[in-house]
């Protein structure tokens, strides 16, 4: 059910950006979703098809890209990507510090959209 609320927000953003422009139809929406997000692509697509009907975004394709997990070392500020499985045991490759701050990986956003 979490995906429904997020998908409603995505649709609202898309429809807001069509206002004031000569848009007759939204063809494709490019989404960026962080690897740590618990959002399921299939459910987002399913809910989007349902709530977007009768709007300019009806039948729009969702192109979902997963954003990597990026952390920053608390000691030396080095920023680097890590895998989800390595989160609990990751250390900075430069100084070996284990205290890391999340920079990205939980986000979801509309990167861009294609319209007619």
DSSP file (Angstrom, degrees, kcal/mol; ACC not computed):
  #  RESIDUE AA STRUCTURE BP1 BP2  ACC     N-H-->O    O-->H-N    N-H-->O    O-->H-N    TCO  KAPPA ALPHA  PHI   PSI    X-CA   Y-CA   Z-CA
    1    1 A X    >>        0   0    0      0, 0.0     4,-1.1     0, 0.0     3,-0.8   0.000 360.0 360.0 360.0 -26.3    0.0    0.0    0.0
    2    2 A X  H 3>  +     0   0    0      1,-0.2     4,-1.7     2,-0.2     3,-0.2   0.874 360.0  58.6 -53.9 -40.6    3.0    2.3    0.5
    3    3 A X  H 3> S+     0   0    0      1,-0.2     4,-2.8     2,-0.2    -1,-0.2   0.815  96.9  61.6 -62.7 -31.6    3.5    2.3   -3.2
    4    4 A X  H <> S+     0   0    0     -3,-0.8     4,-2.2     2,-0.2    -1,-0.2   0.937 105.5  45.1 -62.4 -46.9    0.0    3.8   -3.8
    5    5 A X  H  X S+     0   0    0     -4,-1.1     4,-1.8    -3,-0.2    -1,-0.2   0.913 115.7  46.8 -63.6 -43.1    0.8    6.9   -1.8
    6    6 A X  H  X S+     0   0    0     -4,-1.7     4,-2.3     1,-0.2    -2,-0.2   0.913 111.7  51.3 -64.4 -42.5    4.1    7.4   -3.5
    7    7 A X  H  X S+     0   0    0     -4,-2.8     4,-2.6     1,-0.2    -2,-0.2   0.869 107.0  53.6 -65.3 -36.9    2.6    6.8   -6.9
    8    8 A X  H  X S+     0   0    0     -4,-2.2     4,-2.3     2,-0.2    -1,-0.2   0.908 109.2  49.1 -62.4 -40.9   -0.1    9.4   -6.2
    9    9 A X  H  X S+     0   0    0     -4,-1.8     4,-2.3     2,-0.2    -2,-0.2   0.903 110.1  51.1 -64.6 -41.4    2.6   11.9   -5.4
   10   10 A X  H  X S+     0   0    0     -4,-2.3     4,-2.4     1,-0.2    -2,-0.2   0.943 110.7  48.2 -61.3 -47.8    4.5   11.1   -8.6
   11   11 A X  H  X S+     0   0    0     -4,-2.6     4,-2.8     1,-0.2     5,-0.2   0.906 109.9  52.8 -60.2 -41.9    1.3   11.5  -10.7
   12   12 A X  H  X S+     0   0    0     -4,-2.3     4,-2.3     2,-0.2    -1,-0.2   0.909 109.2  49.0 -61.1 -42.2    0.6   14.9   -9.0
   13   13 A X  H  X S+     0   0    0     -4,-2.3     4,-1.9     2,-0.2    -2,-0.2   0.934 112.7  48.2 -61.0 -46.4    4.2   16.1   -9.8
   14   14 A X  H  X S+     0   0    0     -4,-2.4     4,-0.8     1,-0.2    -2,-0.2   0.937 113.1  46.3 -60.9 -48.2    3.8   15.0  -13.4
   15   15 A X  H >X S+     0   0    0     -4,-2.8     4,-0.9     1,-0.2     3,-0.5   0.863 108.9  55.9 -67.1 -34.7    0.4   16.7  -13.8
   16   16 A X  H >< S+     0   0    0     -4,-2.3     3,-0.6    -5,-0.2    -1,-0.2   0.896 106.3  51.6 -60.7 -39.8    1.6   19.9  -12.1
   17   17 A X  H 3< S+     0   0    0     -4,-1.9    -1,-0.2     1,-0.2    -2,-0.2   0.649 103.9  57.6 -75.5 -14.1    4.4   20.2  -14.7
   18   18 A X  H X<>S+     0   0    0     -4,-0.8     3,-1.6    -3,-0.5     5,-0.5   0.708  83.9 102.9 -85.2 -19.7    2.0   19.8  -17.6
   19   19 A X  T <<5S+     0   0    0     -4,-0.9     3,-0.1    -3,-0.6    -3,-0.0  -0.373  86.7  16.2 -66.1 138.2    0.0   22.8  -16.5
   20   20 A X  T 3 5S+     0   0    0      1,-0.3     2,-0.3    -2,-0.1    -1,-0.3   0.474 109.0  96.3  80.2   1.4    0.6   26.0  -18.5
   21   21 A X  T < 5S-     0   0    0     -3,-1.6     2,-1.8     2,-0.1    -1,-0.3  -0.813  88.9-107.5-117.4 161.3    2.2   24.0  -21.3
   22   22 A X  T   5 +     0   0    0     -2,-0.3     2,-0.5    -3,-0.1    -3,-0.1  -0.410  62.0 153.8 -87.1  62.2    0.7   22.8  -24.5
   23   23 A X      < +     0   0    0     -2,-1.8     3,-0.1    -5,-0.5    -2,-0.1  -0.803  22.3 170.5 -98.2 126.9    0.7   19.2  -23.4
   24   24 A X  S    S+     0   0    0     -2,-0.5     2,-0.3     1,-0.4    -1,-0.1   0.638  71.2   4.3-103.1 -20.8   -1.8   16.8  -24.9
   25   25 A X        -     0   0    0     32,-0.1    91,-2.8    -7,-0.0     2,-0.6  -0.953  59.2-131.7-164.8 140.8   -0.3   13.6  -23.5
   26   26 A X  E     +A  115   0A   0     30,-3.2    89,-0.3    -2,-0.3     3,-0.1  -0.878  25.9 178.5 -94.3 123.7    2.5   12.3  -21.2
   27   27 A X  E     +     0   0A   0     87,-2.9    34,-2.7    -2,-0.6     2,-0.3   0.883  61.1   6.1 -93.8 -46.1    4.3    9.5  -23.0
   28   28 A X  E     -Ab 114  61A   0     86,-1.5    86,-3.1    32,-0.3     2,-0.5  -0.999  55.0-158.0-145.5 142.2    7.1    8.4  -20.7
   29   29 A X  E     -Ab 113  62A   0     32,-2.9    34,-3.0    -2,-0.3     2,-0.7  -0.986  12.6-149.2-124.1 122.7    8.1    9.3  -17.1
   30   30 A X  E     -Ab 112  63A   0     82,-3.0    81,-2.7    -2,-0.5    82,-1.1  -0.825  19.5-172.2 -95.1 116.4   11.6    8.7  -16.0
   31   31 A X  E     -Ab 110  64A   0     32,-2.6    34,-2.6    -2,-0.7     2,-0.5  -0.840  15.1-155.3-109.2 144.9   11.8    7.9  -12.3
   32   32 A X  E     -Ab 109  65A   0     77,-2.6    77,-2.0    -2,-0.4     2,-0.4  -0.982  17.4-179.9-119.1 119.7   14.9    7.5  -10.1
   33   33 A X  E     -Ab 108  66A   0     32,-2.7    34,-2.3    -2,-0.5    75,-0.2  -0.978  27.0-117.8-125.1 129.0   14.4    5.3   -7.1
   34   34 A X  E >   - b   0  67A   0     73,-3.5     3,-1.5    -2,-0.4     5,-0.2  -0.276  19.1-121.9 -66.1 147.5   17.2    4.5   -4.6
   35   35 A X  T 3  S+     0   0    0     32,-2.4    71,-0.2     1,-0.3    -1,-0.1   0.771 112.7  55.2 -58.7 -28.9   18.4    1.0   -4.0
   36   36 A X  T 3  S+     0   0    0     69,-2.8    -1,-0.3    31,-0.2    70,-0.2   0.591  83.7 107.8 -83.3  -9.9   17.5    1.2   -0.3
   37   37 A X    <   -     0   0    0     -3,-1.5    70,-0.1    68,-0.8    69,-0.0  -0.395  65.2-145.9 -66.2 143.3   13.9    2.2   -1.1
   38   38 A X        +     0   0    0     68,-0.1     2,-0.3    -2,-0.1    -1,-0.1   0.267  58.3 126.3 -93.1  12.6   11.4   -0.6   -0.4
   39   39 A X        -     0   0    0     -5,-0.2     2,-0.5   -37,-0.1     3,-0.1  -0.539  54.9-140.3 -73.1 132.3    9.3    0.5   -3.4
   40   40 A X     >  -     0   0    0     -2,-0.3     4,-2.2     1,-0.1     3,-0.3  -0.833   3.6-143.5 -97.4 126.6    8.5   -2.3   -5.8
   41   41 A X  H  > S+     0   0    0     -2,-0.5     4,-2.5     1,-0.2     5,-0.2   0.884  99.4  53.6 -54.2 -43.6    8.6   -1.4   -9.5
   42   42 A X  H  > S+     0   0    0      1,-0.2     4,-2.4     2,-0.2    -1,-0.2   0.891 109.9  46.7 -63.1 -40.2    5.7   -3.7  -10.4
   43   43 A X  H  > S+     0   0    0     -3,-0.3     4,-2.8     2,-0.2     5,-0.3   0.883 110.3  52.5 -71.7 -37.7    3.4   -2.1   -7.8
   44   44 A X  H  X S+     0   0    0     -4,-2.2     4,-2.6     2,-0.2    -2,-0.2   0.943 112.7  45.6 -60.5 -46.5    4.3    1.4   -8.8
   45   45 A X  H  X S+     0   0    0     -4,-2.5     4,-2.5    -5,-0.2    -2,-0.2   0.925 113.3  50.1 -61.4 -45.5    3.5    0.5  -12.4
   46   46 A X  H  X S+     0   0    0     -4,-2.4     4,-1.5     1,-0.2    -2,-0.2   0.941 114.8  42.2 -60.0 -50.3    0.2   -1.2  -11.4
   47   47 A X  H  X S+     0   0    0     -4,-2.8     4,-2.9     1,-0.2     5,-0.3   0.884 112.1  55.4 -65.5 -38.5   -1.0    1.7   -9.2
   48   48 A X  H  X S+     0   0    0     -4,-2.6     4,-2.4    -5,-0.3     5,-0.2   0.932 105.3  51.5 -62.0 -45.1    0.1    4.2  -11.8
   49   49 A X  H  X S+     0   0    0     -4,-2.5     4,-0.5     1,-0.2    -1,-0.2   0.889 114.4  45.2 -57.9 -38.5   -2.0    2.6  -14.5
   50   50 A X  H >< S+     0   0    0     -4,-1.5     3,-0.5    -5,-0.2    -2,-0.2   0.951 119.1  36.9 -71.9 -50.8   -5.0    2.6  -12.2
   51   51 A X  H 3< S+     0   0    0     -4,-2.9    -2,-0.2     1,-0.2    -1,-0.2   0.709 112.8  57.7 -80.2 -18.7   -4.8    6.2  -10.9
   52   52 A X  H >< S+     0   0    0     -4,-2.4     3,-1.5    -5,-0.3     6,-0.3   0.608  76.6 113.8 -87.1 -11.3   -3.5    7.8  -14.1
   53   53 A X  T << S+     0   0    0     -4,-0.5     3,-0.1    -3,-0.5     4,-0.1  -0.291  79.9  24.3 -59.6 147.7   -6.5    6.7  -16.2
   54   54 A X  T 3  S+     0   0    0      1,-0.3    -1,-0.3     2,-0.0     2,-0.3   0.704 109.8  95.3  66.5  22.0   -8.6    9.7  -17.4
   55   55 A X  S X  S-     0   0    0     -3,-1.5     3,-1.6     1,-0.0    -1,-0.3  -0.792  94.6 -98.1-126.9 175.3   -5.6   12.0  -17.1
   56   56 A X  T 3  S+     0   0    0      1,-0.3   -30,-3.2    -2,-0.3    -3,-0.1   0.683 123.1  58.4 -64.5 -17.1   -2.9   13.3  -19.5
   57   57 A X  T >  S+     0   0    0     -5,-0.3     3,-2.2   -32,-0.2    -1,-0.3   0.331  73.2 135.4 -96.9   6.9   -0.6   10.6  -18.1
   58   58 A X  T <  S+     0   0    0     -3,-1.6   -32,-0.1    -6,-0.3    -5,-0.1  -0.340  79.9   5.7 -57.9 133.9   -3.0    7.7  -19.0
   59   59 A X  T 3  S+     0   0    0      1,-0.2    -1,-0.3   -10,-0.2     2,-0.1   0.590  91.6 154.5  66.6  14.2   -0.9    4.9  -20.6
   60   60 A X    <   -     0   0    0     -3,-2.2     2,-0.4   -12,-0.1   -32,-0.3  -0.470  44.6-120.7 -69.8 143.4    2.4    6.6  -19.9
   61   61 A X  E     -b   28   0A   0    -34,-2.7   -32,-2.9    -2,-0.1     2,-0.6  -0.682  17.0-141.6 -83.7 136.0    5.4    4.3  -19.7
   62   62 A X  E     -b   29   0A   0     -2,-0.4     2,-0.7   -34,-0.2   -32,-0.2  -0.897  11.6-165.1 -98.0 119.8    7.3    4.4  -16.4
   63   63 A X  E     -b   30   0A   0    -34,-3.0   -32,-2.6    -2,-0.6     2,-0.5  -0.902  13.5-165.7-105.6 105.4   11.0    4.1  -17.0
   64   64 A X  E     -b   31   0A   0     -2,-0.7     2,-0.4   -34,-0.2   -32,-0.2  -0.819  10.0-173.9-103.0 126.0   12.5    3.3  -13.5
   65   65 A X  E     -b   32   0A   0    -34,-2.6   -32,-2.7    -2,-0.5     2,-0.5  -0.956  21.4-133.4-114.1 133.7   16.2    3.5  -12.8
   66   66 A X  E     -b   33   0A   0     -2,-0.4     2,-0.3   -34,-0.2   -32,-0.2  -0.771  18.3-141.7 -89.3 125.8   17.6    2.4   -9.5
   67   67 A X  E     -b   34   0A   0    -34,-2.3   -32,-2.4    -2,-0.5   -31,-0.2  -0.659  22.6-114.2 -85.8 139.8   20.0    4.9   -7.9
   68   68 A X        -     0   0    0     -2,-0.3     2,-0.6   -34,-0.2   -32,-0.1  -0.206  29.0-101.3 -69.8 163.0   23.1    3.4   -6.1
   69   69 A X  E     -C   82   0B   0     13,-0.7    13,-2.1    36,-0.1     2,-0.4  -0.764  42.4-171.7 -84.1 124.1   23.7    3.7   -2.4
   70   70 A X  E     -CD  81 104B   0     34,-2.5    33,-3.2    -2,-0.6    34,-1.8  -0.975   4.2-178.0-122.7 132.1   26.2    6.4   -1.7
   71   71 A X  E     -CD  80 102B   0      9,-2.9     9,-2.5    -2,-0.4     2,-0.4  -0.843  16.7-141.4-125.1 162.6   27.8    7.1    1.7
   72   72 A X  E     -CD  79 101B   0     29,-2.6    29,-3.0    -2,-0.3     2,-0.3  -0.985  24.1-117.5-126.1 136.0   30.2    9.6    3.1
   73   73 A X  E  >  - D   0 100B   0      5,-2.7     4,-1.5    -2,-0.4    27,-0.2  -0.549  13.4-148.1 -73.2 129.9   32.9    8.8    5.6
   74   74 A X  T  4 S+     0   0    0     25,-2.6    -1,-0.1    -2,-0.3    26,-0.1   0.764  95.0  44.7 -68.4 -25.5   32.5   10.8    8.8
   75   75 A X  T  4 S+     0   0    0     24,-0.4    -1,-0.2     3,-0.1    25,-0.1   0.923 132.1  11.2 -87.2 -48.6   36.2   11.0    9.4
   76   76 A X  T  4 S-     0   0    0      2,-0.1    -2,-0.2    21,-0.0    -1,-0.1   0.455  91.0-124.8-114.8  -2.0   37.7   11.9    6.0
   77   77 A X     <  +     0   0    0     -4,-1.5     2,-0.2     1,-0.2    -3,-0.1   0.579  51.0 158.8  69.7  11.2   34.6   12.9    4.0
   78   78 A X        -     0   0    0     -6,-0.1    -5,-2.7     1,-0.0     2,-0.4  -0.479  29.7-148.5 -64.4 134.3   35.3   10.5    1.2
   79   79 A X  E     +C   72   0B   0     -7,-0.2     2,-0.3    -2,-0.2    -7,-0.2  -0.907  28.5 153.8-108.6 134.3   32.1    9.7   -0.7
   80   80 A X  E     -C   71   0B   0     -9,-2.5    -9,-2.9    -2,-0.4     2,-0.2  -0.987  40.2-105.2-156.3 160.7   31.7    6.3   -2.3
   81   81 A X  E     -C   70   0B   0     -2,-0.3     2,-0.3   -11,-0.2   -11,-0.2  -0.620  33.7-176.8 -87.8 147.0   29.1    3.7   -3.5
   82   82 A X  E     -C   69   0B   0    -13,-2.1   -13,-0.7    -2,-0.2     2,-0.2  -0.949  26.3-110.3-137.5 162.1   28.4    0.5   -1.6
   83   83 A X    >   -     0   0    0     -2,-0.3     3,-1.3     1,-0.1     4,-0.4  -0.616  29.5-116.6 -88.8 152.3   26.2   -2.5   -2.1
   84   84 A X  G >  S+     0   0    0      1,-0.3     3,-1.4    -2,-0.2     4,-0.3   0.883 115.2  55.8 -54.1 -43.0   23.1   -3.1    0.1
   85   85 A X  G 3  S+     0   0    0      1,-0.3    -1,-0.3     2,-0.1     3,-0.2   0.721 105.9  52.5 -65.2 -21.5   24.7   -6.3    1.5
   86   86 A X  G X> S+     0   0    0     -3,-1.3     4,-1.2     1,-0.2     3,-0.8   0.445  79.0 101.2 -93.7  -1.2   27.8   -4.4    2.6
   87   87 A X  G X4 S+     0   0    0     -3,-1.4     3,-0.5    -4,-0.4    -1,-0.2   0.882  81.2  45.9 -54.3 -47.9   25.9   -1.7    4.6
   88   88 A X  G 34 S+     0   0    0     -4,-0.3    -1,-0.2    -3,-0.2    -2,-0.1   0.737 124.5  31.4 -71.1 -23.0   26.4   -3.1    8.1
   89   89 A X  G <4 S+     0   0    0     -3,-0.8    -1,-0.2    -4,-0.2    -2,-0.2   0.321  85.6 131.7-118.3   6.2   30.1   -3.9    7.6
   90   90 A X    <<  -     0   0    0     -4,-1.2     2,-0.3    -3,-0.5    10,-0.1  -0.303  30.7-174.7 -67.9 143.8   31.3   -1.2    5.2
   91   91 A X        -     0   0    0      8,-0.0     7,-0.2   -18,-0.0     2,-0.1  -0.955  37.2 -89.0-133.2 153.6   34.4    0.8    6.0
   92   92 A X     >  -     0   0    0      5,-2.9     4,-1.6    -2,-0.3   -13,-0.0  -0.420  28.7-143.1 -62.1 129.5   35.9    3.8    4.2
   93   93 A X  T  4 S+     0   0    0      1,-0.2    -1,-0.2     2,-0.2   -13,-0.0   0.701  97.4  45.2 -68.8 -17.7   38.4    2.6    1.5
   94   94 A X  T  4 S+     0   0    0      3,-0.1    -1,-0.2   -16,-0.0    -2,-0.0   0.916 132.6   8.5 -89.7 -51.0   40.7    5.5    2.3
   95   95 A X  T  4 S-     0   0    0      2,-0.1    -2,-0.2   -17,-0.0    -1,-0.0   0.543  90.3-121.4-113.6  -8.4   40.9    5.7    6.1
   96   96 A X     <  +     0   0    0     -4,-1.6    -3,-0.1     1,-0.3     2,-0.0   0.485  55.2 154.9  82.9   2.3   39.2    2.5    7.3
   97   97 A X        -     0   0    0     -6,-0.1    -5,-2.9     1,-0.1    -1,-0.3  -0.358  33.6-158.6 -64.2 141.7   36.6    4.4    9.4
   98   98 A X        +     0   0    0     -7,-0.2     2,-0.9   -25,-0.1    -1,-0.1   0.522  64.9  96.9-100.2  -8.0   33.3    2.5    9.9
   99   99 A X        +     0   0    0     -7,-0.0   -25,-2.6     2,-0.0   -24,-0.4  -0.741  55.0 171.4 -86.8 108.4   31.1    5.5   10.7
  100  100 A X  E     -D   73   0B   0     -2,-0.9     2,-0.4   -27,-0.2   -27,-0.2  -0.921  25.2-144.9-122.3 143.2   29.4    6.4    7.4
  101  101 A X  E     -D   72   0B   0    -29,-3.0   -29,-2.6    -2,-0.4     2,-0.3  -0.890  25.8-116.0-107.4 136.5   26.6    8.8    6.6
  102  102 A X  E     +D   71   0B   0     -2,-0.4   -31,-0.3   -31,-0.2     3,-0.1  -0.553  33.4 173.1 -72.4 127.0   24.0    8.0    3.9
  103  103 A X  E     -     0   0B   0    -33,-3.2     2,-0.3     1,-0.4   -32,-0.2   0.807  66.4 -15.1 -98.9 -46.9   24.2   10.5    1.0
  104  104 A X  E    S+D   70   0B   0    -34,-1.8   -34,-2.5     1,-0.1    -1,-0.4  -0.985  81.7  98.8-154.6 162.1   21.7    8.8   -1.3
  105  105 A X  S    S+     0   0    0     -2,-0.3   -69,-2.8   -36,-0.2   -68,-0.8   0.225  80.3  65.3 141.6 -12.7   19.9    5.5   -1.9
  106  106 A X  S    S+     0   0    0    -70,-0.2   -68,-0.1   -71,-0.2   -37,-0.1   0.453  76.7 112.4-110.2  -4.7   16.5    6.1   -0.4
  107  107 A X        -     0   0    0    -74,-0.1   -73,-3.5   -70,-0.1     2,-0.3  -0.162  42.2-169.5 -72.5 159.8   15.2    8.8   -2.8
  108  108 A X  E     +A   33   0A   0    -75,-0.2     2,-0.3     2,-0.0   -75,-0.2  -0.945  22.4 153.3-142.9 131.4   12.5    8.6   -5.4
  109  109 A X  E     -A   32   0A   0    -77,-2.0   -77,-2.6    -2,-0.3     2,-0.8  -0.993  48.7-109.0-154.6 157.6   12.0   11.4   -7.9
  110  110 A X  E     -A   31   0A   0     -2,-0.3   -79,-0.2   -79,-0.2     3,-0.1  -0.826  30.2-175.4 -87.2 112.8   10.8   12.3  -11.3
  111  111 A X  E     -     0   0A   0    -81,-2.7     2,-0.3    -2,-0.8    -1,-0.2   0.931  61.3 -41.7 -76.4 -47.0   13.9   12.9  -13.4
  112  112 A X  E     -A   30   0A   0    -82,-1.1   -82,-3.0    -3,-0.1     2,-0.3  -0.969  53.0-138.0-167.2 174.8   12.1   14.0  -16.5
  113  113 A X  E     -A   29   0A   0     -2,-0.3     2,-0.5   -84,-0.2   -84,-0.2  -0.994  11.4-133.1-147.1 152.6    9.2   13.2  -18.7
  114  114 A X  E     +A   28   0A   0    -86,-3.1   -87,-2.9    -2,-0.3   -86,-1.5  -0.907  32.8 176.0-107.2 130.7    8.4   13.0  -22.4
  115  115 A X  E      A   26   0A   0     -2,-0.5   -89,-0.2   -89,-0.3   -58,-0.0  -0.826 360.0 360.0-131.0 166.7    5.2   14.6  -23.6
  116  116 A X              0   0    0    -91,-2.8   -90,-0.1    -2,-0.3    -1,-0.1   0.291 360.0 360.0-122.7 360.0    3.4   15.4  -26.7
